[in-house]
C-alpha cells in the first residue's frame, strides 16, 4: 500500500503542521528528566504517529509503544512496562514511551489505569509522548493539564495535492487534474485518505472514489458496494466507509452469503475466510488491543474478496427471521460458556476444549448416566443444558 | 485589514474587553513592543469576527508560503471552499512554488533549514 510504502521515516519528510512539528522536535531535543510529557492532539491522518516515530529515530530513541488497552488496567501496564523498564536501561539506550490513541483510555471502564498513567508521567525518567484524536473529552482535561500539548491541524489541500502528485510521479502513474482535485477535496485534510484514494483512482477504479470516500455512506450502501466491487481495494474502501461495528459487518456479510444457494465447497471456503475475520475481532476483544481494529476492514476485504469473486452473492438485509438470528448468536454464547468451563476442568485452552473435547462431551451427554454428571461437573445452567442437548442431537445425527 | 499568519501586526488601540477577547479567547499573542501575532494556536475565525466588529472593516487572513515566505491570497485559491475558515492551517504554498519541479523536496529542505 502506498500509505505504508511512502510513510515518512524522517521528520523533515512529514508534510504540514510545520510550526507544531518544529516545536515537538525542539521539545524532544531539549527533554530533561522531570520535563512534562507531551500530548499530540489532532484529527486522524495528519501524521501524528508518523512524526513521533520519525523524530524518535532521528534522535536515537528506542520507541516503547503502548496503546490504550495496555493502560486499561494498572496490572497490565505494570506488566508491560515494569518499573525497571521505565526507570533504568541496561545498556543505557534512550527509550521513548509512546502511548498511541490515549483518548481510548477514557472511553472505557478503567481499573486504575488513568491513575497509574498519571503516576507514570510523574515518575518516568524517559520522555513520554501521548497521541489522541479528540480533545473535546472533559475527562482528558487532567491529562492535558499535566502535559505539553502540541495541536495538529488538517493538512491544507494544496499540500495534500503536492503529496499525491509526488507519489504518483514516483509510481509512474497519472491522474487528470479534475480527479486529483476531487480526491484532495474529499480527503478533508487527511493524508491517508488522499493517498488511498489516489492509489485506487490511478489503478482504474476512479468511478467509485467519490462514493467510497464519502463518510456518509450508509451501512446498506457500503455493503452493496462491497459485494459489487471489482477489486479488493474497492471492497476495502466500501467497508472502511461504513460506520458499522466489525461484528455487525461480519453478521451482515454472513446473512448475505447464507441467502443464496452456493456450491458446498465454495461455501466452506467463504465461511472459512469469514471465520478468520471473526477470530481477529475476538482476539482484539480478548487482548483489548483496539488499535488493531484499524486493520479489520483491510483483513476482511483481502480475505473475502478473492473467494467471493465469481459468485453472485449480493447484499441481503435480514434474511433470517430475528428470532432465528437471536437463537444462533445466543447458542454461540452458551457454547462458549460450556467450552470455557470444560477448559477449566480439563486444564486446556478454551479453543482446544471446544475443538477436541466438546464433541465427545456432547455425545456422552446423550447417555443417561452421563448427562447429570456432565451438567453438575461443568456447572451448567438450564439454558446451557438446552443448547448442549440440541448440539448433541446434531452431532449424533451427523455420525449416523 | 490584512493579517498574515506568523507575522507580527499592529492594531489601533482597542477597548479592554476586545483586547481580552482577542488574546484570551481567540489566542492572539501580544507583545507590547512587537505587536500582535497570529499563530497556529489562534482561532482566526474568531479574530476576524471580533476585529471586523470592532474596526468596522473587512479583515482578511492570509497565510505565508512555507517555501518562499510570500503572502498567499486565499481568495484566488482553487481550494478556497475546501479550507476550514475558523481554524486556518499553519502555512501553505504559493502558486509559483507549487509549479516548481521537485516541490516536495524543496519543501522538505526548507523544513530541514528551520530545524537547524
Interface residues (C-beta under 8 A of the other chain):
Chain A: X11 X12 X13 X15 X16 X17 X18 X19 X20 X21 X22 X25 X151 X153 X154 X155 X156 X157 X158 X159 X161 X162 X163 X166 X181 X184 X185 X188 X189
Chain B: X6 X39 X40 X41 X63 X66 X77 X78 X79 X82 X83 X84 X87 X89 X90 X91 X92 X93 X98 X103 X104 X107 X108 X109 X111 X112 X114 X115
